[in-house]
């Protein structure tokens, strides 16, 4: 951690996913009029709200691409670091990677991979999602709030603002208390639009309704380093659980946070974001995202040439 800015808020970007539903390396798909990719708009927004460090969690073989495509464009504006999410497992865990496993170990493992690059409060986002500037403002204000200790926070979105017409999406469906704290979060991996809101399925047959104003997590979190021991414990338990499918299973970040909340190890303040989500879940989403960015450029929210502003 030598040379790390001890006062700068850090933005951790999870960018190691394979994009199986999208069909390619969606993290570097151009969406802006100047060829900017979606995560560059996230970084632009975060820097405007006071974040000063960016940590990319990538697969080792993708680091050169990220350095050239993104890092080189922002390194004069922020401190940049890279953390590797590896498929290989430490021998100390006593679990072998099964033959045929290709995808990373999930969002919980992705954040665990950056523990040596983060020493201060930090935000976590997905590389292929657009959250809007207001979401970063909420996170930055809460992470800087005096006396908050090791409490966590998250930007909560109305589920109706987070759906695509091109298939199902995964969301952390939240139970929020009257005073705005997270009571629990359950990762639902197959959610689709429905009249008056949304619906999800666990078995592919029975669909459960969700109201339009249901609060969901989009992996837009604010943490302290107190998260890392719980992630380490959670990942070891995940791997050693006989019920885990080691060929395809993933450790979801919301699952670890939910366990910490249930055990009284943390509190999570839910920050209501009014923003509309845009994302690159499916290849058919790309034209929708490009059109949305173009509208925001016309409205003056972003400059046409992002890094020349």
C-alpha positions as CSV (number, residue, x, y, z in Angstrom):
1,X,0.0,0.0,0.0
2,X,3.0,2.2,-0.3
3,X,2.2,5.6,-1.9
4,X,-1.5,5.1,-1.5
5,X,-3.4,8.3,-0.9
6,X,-4.8,7.8,2.6
7,X,-7.5,10.4,2.3
8,X,-8.9,9.8,-1.2
9,X,-12.1,7.9,-1.6
10,X,-11.6,4.8,-3.8
11,X,-13.8,3.6,-6.6
12,X,-13.5,-0.2,-7.1
13,X,-14.7,-1.4,-10.5
14,X,-15.5,-5.0,-10.9
15,X,-14.5,-5.8,-14.5
16,X,-13.5,-9.4,-14.5
17,X,-16.8,-11.0,-15.7
18,X,-16.9,-12.9,-18.9
19,X,-20.1,-11.4,-20.2
20,X,-21.7,-14.8,-21.0
21,X,-25.2,-13.4,-21.7
22,X,-23.7,-10.5,-23.7
23,X,-21.4,-12.6,-25.8
24,X,-18.1,-10.9,-25.5
25,X,-15.9,-8.4,-23.5
26,X,-18.7,-5.9,-22.9
27,X,-16.7,-3.8,-20.5
28,X,-14.8,-2.2,-23.4
29,X,-17.7,-1.8,-25.8
30,X,-17.8,1.9,-27.0
31,X,-21.1,3.7,-26.2
32,X,-20.2,7.4,-26.2
33,X,-19.9,9.7,-29.3
34,X,-16.2,9.9,-28.8
35,X,-15.8,6.1,-28.3
36,X,-15.9,6.2,-24.5
37,X,-17.0,3.0,-22.8
38,X,-19.6,2.8,-20.1
39,X,-17.2,2.6,-17.1
40,X,-15.6,5.9,-18.3
41,X,-18.9,7.7,-17.6
42,X,-18.9,6.1,-14.1
43,X,-15.4,7.2,-13.5
44,X,-16.2,10.7,-14.8
45,X,-19.2,11.0,-12.4
46,X,-17.2,9.6,-9.4
47,X,-14.3,12.0,-9.9
48,X,-16.7,14.9,-10.1
49,X,-18.1,13.8,-6.7
50,X,-14.7,13.7,-5.1
51,X,-13.3,10.1,-5.6
52,X,-9.6,10.2,-6.2
53,X,-8.5,6.6,-6.7
54,X,-9.8,4.0,-9.1
55,X,-9.1,0.2,-8.7
56,X,-9.9,-2.0,-11.6
57,X,-10.6,-5.7,-10.6
58,X,-9.7,-7.6,-13.8
59,X,-8.6,-11.0,-14.9
60,X,-4.8,-11.0,-15.2
61,X,-4.9,-11.6,-19.0
62,X,-7.1,-8.5,-19.5
63,X,-5.0,-6.0,-17.5
64,X,-3.0,-4.8,-20.6
65,X,-6.3,-4.1,-22.4
66,X,-7.7,-2.1,-19.5
67,X,-4.5,-0.1,-19.1
68,X,-4.5,0.9,-22.7
69,X,-8.2,1.4,-23.2
70,X,-9.1,3.1,-19.9
71,X,-6.3,3.5,-17.5
72,X,-4.2,5.6,-19.8
73,X,-7.1,8.0,-20.3
74,X,-7.6,8.7,-16.6
75,X,-4.3,8.2,-14.9
76,X,-3.5,12.0,-15.1
77,X,-6.8,12.7,-13.3
78,X,-6.8,10.0,-10.6
79,X,-4.6,7.4,-8.9
80,X,-5.1,4.1,-10.7
81,X,-4.4,0.5,-9.5
82,X,-5.2,-3.0,-10.8
83,X,-6.2,-6.0,-8.8
84,X,-6.4,-9.5,-10.3
85,X,-9.4,-11.8,-9.9
86,X,-7.9,-15.2,-10.5
87,X,-9.6,-18.5,-11.2
88,X,-6.8,-20.4,-9.4
89,X,-7.3,-21.0,-5.7
90,X,-4.8,-20.9,-2.8
91,X,-3.7,-24.3,-1.6
92,X,-4.6,-23.3,1.9
93,X,-8.3,-23.5,1.0
94,X,-8.0,-27.2,0.2
95,X,-10.3,-27.0,-2.8
96,X,-9.3,-27.7,-6.4
97,X,-10.7,-25.8,-9.4
98,X,-12.8,-28.3,-11.3
99,X,-11.9,-29.1,-14.9
100,X,-14.1,-27.0,-17.2
101,X,-14.6,-24.0,-14.8
102,X,-14.2,-20.8,-16.9
103,X,-16.0,-18.0,-15.2
104,X,-14.7,-16.0,-12.2
105,X,-15.9,-16.8,-8.7
106,X,-18.4,-14.0,-8.4
107,X,-18.7,-10.5,-7.1
108,X,-17.9,-11.4,-3.5
109,X,-14.6,-12.9,-4.6
110,X,-14.0,-9.9,-7.0
111,X,-14.0,-7.4,-4.1
112,X,-11.9,-9.8,-2.0
113,X,-9.3,-9.7,-4.8
114,X,-8.7,-6.0,-4.2
115,X,-8.0,-6.1,-0.4
116,X,-4.3,-5.2,-0.8
117,X,-5.2,-2.2,-3.0
118,X,-7.7,-0.6,-0.6
119,X,-7.1,0.7,2.9
120,X,-9.8,3.4,3.3
121,X,-13.6,3.7,2.7
122,X,-14.5,2.7,-0.8
123,X,-17.3,2.3,-3.3
124,X,-17.9,-0.7,-5.4
125,X,-19.6,-0.8,-8.8
126,X,-20.1,-3.1,-11.8
127,X,-18.1,-2.2,-14.9
128,X,-21.0,-2.6,-17.3
129,X,-23.7,-0.6,-15.5
130,X,-24.6,3.1,-15.6
131,X,-25.7,4.5,-12.2
132,X,-25.9,8.2,-12.8
133,X,-23.9,11.0,-11.0
134,X,-26.4,11.4,-8.1
135,X,-25.6,7.8,-7.0
136,X,-21.9,8.7,-6.6
137,X,-22.8,11.9,-4.7
138,X,-24.9,9.9,-2.2
139,X,-22.1,7.4,-1.7
140,X,-19.4,10.0,-1.3
141,X,-21.4,12.0,1.2
142,X,-22.2,9.0,3.3
143,X,-18.6,7.6,3.2
144,X,-17.3,11.0,4.4
145,X,-19.9,11.4,7.1
146,X,-18.2,12.0,10.5
147,X,-18.7,9.3,13.1
148,X,-20.1,6.6,10.8
149,X,-17.5,4.1,12.0
150,X,-17.6,0.8,10.1
151,X,-21.2,1.1,8.9
152,X,-21.7,0.3,5.2
153,X,-24.0,1.9,2.7
154,X,-25.6,1.2,-0.7
155,X,-27.4,3.1,-3.4
156,X,-30.9,1.6,-3.6
157,X,-32.8,1.8,-6.9
158,X,-36.5,1.3,-7.7
159,X,-36.7,-2.0,-9.5
160,X,-38.7,-0.4,-12.3
161,X,-35.7,1.8,-13.1
162,X,-33.4,-1.1,-13.5
163,X,-34.9,-3.5,-16.1
164,X,-34.2,-4.4,-19.7
165,X,-36.6,-5.5,-22.4
166,X,-34.0,-8.0,-23.7
167,X,-34.1,-10.7,-21.1
168,X,-33.8,-11.3,-17.4
169,X,-31.4,-9.5,-15.0
170,X,-29.9,-10.3,-11.6
171,X,-30.7,-7.9,-8.7
172,X,-30.3,-7.9,-5.0
173,X,-33.9,-7.5,-3.7
174,X,-33.7,-5.5,-0.5
175,X,-35.8,-5.4,2.7
176,X,-35.4,-1.9,4.1
177,X,-36.4,-0.7,7.6
178,X,-38.5,2.4,8.2
179,X,-35.4,4.3,9.3
180,X,-33.6,3.5,6.0
181,X,-31.3,0.6,7.0
182,X,-30.9,-2.7,5.2
183,X,-32.6,-5.6,7.0
184,X,-31.8,-8.2,4.4
185,X,-30.9,-8.7,0.7
186,X,-31.6,-11.7,-1.5
187,X,-29.9,-12.1,-4.9
188,X,-32.5,-12.9,-7.5
189,X,-30.8,-14.0,-10.7
190,X,-33.8,-14.0,-13.1
191,X,-35.9,-10.9,-13.0
192,X,-38.0,-9.5,-15.9
193,X,-40.4,-6.7,-16.4
194,X,-44.1,-7.3,-15.7
195,X,-47.3,-5.2,-15.6
196,X,-47.0,-2.8,-12.7
197,X,-43.5,-3.8,-11.7
198,X,-41.4,-6.9,-12.2
199,X,-41.3,-10.6,-11.4
200,X,-38.7,-13.2,-10.7
201,X,-38.3,-17.0,-10.8
202,X,-36.1,-19.5,-9.0
203,X,-37.1,-22.6,-11.0
204,X,-38.0,-21.2,-14.4
205,X,-41.7,-22.0,-14.1
206,X,-43.3,-20.1,-11.1
207,X,-43.0,-16.3,-11.3
208,X,-43.2,-14.1,-8.1
209,X,-44.4,-10.5,-8.5
210,X,-42.4,-7.5,-7.3
211,X,-43.9,-4.0,-7.0
212,X,-42.4,-1.2,-9.2
213,X,-41.0,0.6,-6.1
214,X,-39.3,-2.5,-4.7
215,X,-35.7,-1.5,-3.7
216,X,-32.9,-3.3,-5.3
217,X,-29.1,-3.4,-5.1
218,X,-27.1,-3.0,-8.3
219,X,-23.8,-3.7,-6.6
220,X,-23.5,0.0,-5.9
221,X,-22.0,-0.2,-2.4
222,X,-20.0,1.9,0.1
223,X,-17.7,-0.1,2.4
224,X,-14.9,0.1,4.8
225,X,-12.0,-2.4,5.0
226,X,-14.0,-4.2,7.7
227,X,-15.6,-6.0,4.8
228,X,-12.5,-8.0,3.8
229,X,-12.4,-10.5,6.8
230,X,-16.1,-11.4,6.2
231,X,-15.4,-11.9,2.4
232,X,-12.5,-14.1,3.2
233,X,-14.6,-16.2,5.6
234,X,-17.5,-16.2,3.2
235,X,-15.4,-17.4,0.3
236,X,-13.9,-20.3,2.2
237,X,-17.3,-21.4,3.5
238,X,-18.7,-21.1,-0.1
239,X,-16.0,-23.3,-1.5
240,X,-16.3,-25.9,1.3
241,X,-20.0,-26.1,1.3
242,X,-21.1,-29.5,-0.2
243,X,-24.1,-27.8,-1.8
244,X,-21.9,-25.5,-3.9
245,X,-21.6,-26.2,-7.6
246,X,-17.9,-25.6,-8.1
247,X,-18.3,-25.8,-11.8
248,X,-20.7,-22.8,-12.1
249,X,-21.4,-21.4,-8.6
250,X,-20.5,-17.8,-7.6
251,X,-20.2,-16.0,-4.3
252,X,-22.4,-13.0,-4.6
253,X,-21.4,-9.8,-2.7
254,X,-25.0,-9.2,-1.5
255,X,-25.0,-12.7,0.1
256,X,-21.9,-11.8,2.3
257,X,-23.4,-8.4,3.2
258,X,-26.7,-10.0,4.1
259,X,-24.9,-12.5,6.4
260,X,-23.0,-9.6,8.1
261,X,-26.3,-7.7,8.7
262,X,-28.0,-10.8,10.1
263,X,-25.1,-11.5,12.5
264,X,-25.1,-7.9,13.7
265,X,-21.6,-7.3,12.3
266,X,-22.5,-4.2,10.4
267,X,-25.3,-1.8,9.5
268,X,-26.0,-0.7,5.9
269,X,-27.6,2.6,5.2
270,X,-29.8,2.5,2.1
271,X,-29.4,5.7,0.0
272,X,-32.4,6.2,-2.3
273,X,-31.1,7.0,-5.8
274,X,-33.5,8.5,-8.3
275,X,-31.4,7.5,-11.2
276,X,-32.3,5.4,-14.2
277,X,-30.0,2.4,-14.7
278,X,-28.6,1.5,-18.1
279,X,-26.5,-1.6,-18.6
280,X,-24.9,-3.9,-21.1
281,X,-26.4,-7.2,-20.0
282,X,-27.3,-8.3,-23.5
283,X,-25.8,-7.3,-26.9
284,X,-29.3,-5.9,-27.7
285,X,-28.9,-3.4,-24.8
286,X,-26.0,-1.6,-26.5
287,X,-28.1,0.6,-28.9
288,X,-30.3,1.6,-25.9
289,X,-27.3,2.6,-23.9
290,X,-25.8,4.5,-26.8
291,X,-29.0,6.4,-27.3
292,X,-29.3,7.3,-23.6
293,X,-25.7,8.6,-23.5
294,X,-26.3,10.6,-26.6
295,X,-29.4,12.2,-25.0
296,X,-27.4,13.1,-21.9
297,X,-24.7,14.7,-24.1
298,X,-27.3,16.8,-25.8
299,X,-28.7,17.8,-22.5
300,X,-25.3,19.0,-21.3
301,X,-24.9,16.3,-18.6
302,X,-21.7,15.0,-20.3
303,X,-19.3,16.7,-22.7
304,X,-19.2,15.2,-26.2
305,X,-15.5,14.4,-25.7
306,X,-15.5,13.1,-22.2
307,X,-11.9,13.7,-21.1
308,X,-11.3,17.0,-22.8
309,X,-13.7,18.8,-20.5
